[in-house]
Amino acid sequence: MATSTSAGAPSGAVDQERVQRFLEKVIADGGAAMAGLCTSLGDRLGLYAAMAGAGPLTSARLAARTGLVERYVREWLDAQVAGEYVTYTPETDTYQLPDEHAAVLADPDRSTYAAGFFTVLQAVYATEDSLREAFRTGEGVGWEEHSPALFAGTAKFFRPGYTAALVPEWLTALDGVVEKLERGARVADVGCGYGYSTTLMARAFPRSYFRGFDFHRPSVEAARGIAAERGLADRVSFDVATAQDFPGEGFDLITFFDCLHDIGDPGGALLHAEHALADGGTCMIVEPNASANAQENTNPVGRALTAASVAVCLPSALAQHGPQALGNHAGEEAIRQIADDAGLHHWRLAAESPVNRVYAVGR
Ligand SMILES: C[S@@+](CC[C@H](N)C(=O)[O-])C[C@H]1O[C@@H](n2cnc3c(N)ncnc32)[C@H](O)[C@@H]1O
């Protein structure tokens, strides 16, 4: 049996090789966490966008292209080289963002864009003091209490996955829904945030009418702006409303994108959705693709999602003082049971992506 010293350090034999390997893993993680700030800066200052397709650039050229200060840009570039995001040619003192890396870092419209991840991190790290308190008291940290980086970052994080799969894969996997949307259907997008899911659907189905609801006013205002920019304001509207009391009825499709687990009363939300569905209507519940079994989440996506649950999802639900704070990996069975209790007895896993699982739910 392992014993401990009074200071808590194990006194038994420790495998020094394993210590060394684990130390290396933790240092690599620390390096990635530190470098994440530079990735966020590169995204938000337009450095990656300015390097995309530009070929080799000196730090001075990149500074001129972005209107930034060369000394900072050079320091940032050297950190990018250390992380192998950018290549460096000493003979010409130039830096280059390979096209394949630009596809991941430079263009928010692409389905492979992943820089949004790092905007979320800014908000997550800023939450640490509130979380320390919450761990002691059991109180929540409300969605609206976070820095604005969380709202923009969450939208940027999920948008590429929705761009890739929502219209071509997820909606087509729901029985008869695409036909209704093509003819002209009524859709509610609940907990819509910045509404990228709403506008993606609206673009694809011009005969349908879409209403986005979220209880967070700044997100609703951002969603209105994005829909207007895309020329969709005539058939897409966004309103401040909770998932438990959003207005309207007779919806052919009610969607919950990555939000049901953030709601303190997910059962109340699904009960309300059941009342608001048209005959034969469908609920689409999109949830993070993380397992209720902690051992199955030992992969990069599972790791990121479960950590986000500690920082954002669980505290958000707890702050609503509802009957259930699910966390983002409560698992299919838990959510299926909540849906069943709300009168939504038909349940099917319709589609899956590395980040999400998509459930088709109905009466
Ligand atoms: C993780 S974000 C997802 C936002 C958006 N659906 C997306 O996929 O980008 C969760 C959203 O749920 C909203 N939310 C949380 N609790 C809510 C409630 N009770 N009623 C309405 N919206 C809620 C938050 O304001 C936030 O916009």
The ligand as an ORCA input file, in Angstrom:
! r2SCAN-3c Opt
* xyz 0 1
  C     -22.680     27.255    -25.706
  S     -23.725     28.567    -26.181
  C     -24.317     28.005    -27.767
  C     -24.828     29.147    -28.601
  C     -25.247     28.758    -30.037
  N     -26.372     27.853    -30.044
  C     -24.091     28.142    -30.774
  O     -24.139     26.952    -31.054
  O     -23.121     28.859    -31.090
  C     -25.137     28.353    -25.134
  C     -26.204     29.419    -25.337
  O     -27.331     29.078    -24.523
  C     -27.888     30.276    -24.033
  N     -28.705     29.927    -22.852
  C     -28.290     29.358    -21.696
  N     -29.336     29.176    -20.868
  C     -30.442     29.622    -21.525
  C     -31.818     29.677    -21.203
  N     -32.289     29.222    -20.048
  N     -32.660     30.186    -22.116
  C     -32.207     30.653    -23.310
  N     -30.917     30.633    -23.671
  C     -30.032     30.108    -22.787
  C     -26.684     31.157    -23.754
  O     -27.021     32.508    -23.671
  C     -25.796     30.815    -24.951
  O     -25.996     31.702    -26.005
*
